[in-house]
């Protein structure tokens, strides 16, 4: 098993530190073990929903408290993650929708996870028959005890503002590399933990 996943699992068992999110007047603190428990439910829901190791999951969310357990859950389920470009108030939504649909096809996303504040795109995904789920639906899933190895942790996309967008694997949570590695990594130890 990789040092990266070993460290995530070890941190989940013993860390007293965590992550602080939210606005300054309404901060919320979650410990790494608490986030990992949520991530295990995300992984369980993804696997129950049919995600297979190596399949791509796109994420359109803006809250770190949602993104952190969703990312870890995708990795625990063996998937790769791509964060979709978020629209801004000045974005031409027609162009953004077309670019986003092109990226989903390019990465062969099997699922789009939608979180706050982007729930308003759900009707667009539904209209195009794109499988999607909300982050809150995933966090209500059954806990998954282990992880499934995958060669790719996430896929990086170039900006759709510079056509055409392109994709590339950007590392592996199951290889002995840091999560910021920019080269595809081959797994030498593909055993999973039960």
Buried (B, 14 or more C-beta within 10 A) or exposed (E): BBEBBEEBBEBBEEBEEBBEBEEEEEEEEBBBBBBBBBBBBBBBBBBEBEBEBBBBBBBBBEBEBBBBBBBBBBBBBBBBBBBBBEBEEEBEEEEBBEBBBBBBEBBEBBBBBBBEEBBEBBEBBEEEEBEBBBBEBBBEBEEBEEBBBBBBBBBBBBEBEEEEBEBEBBBBBBBBBEBEBEEEBEBEEBEBEE
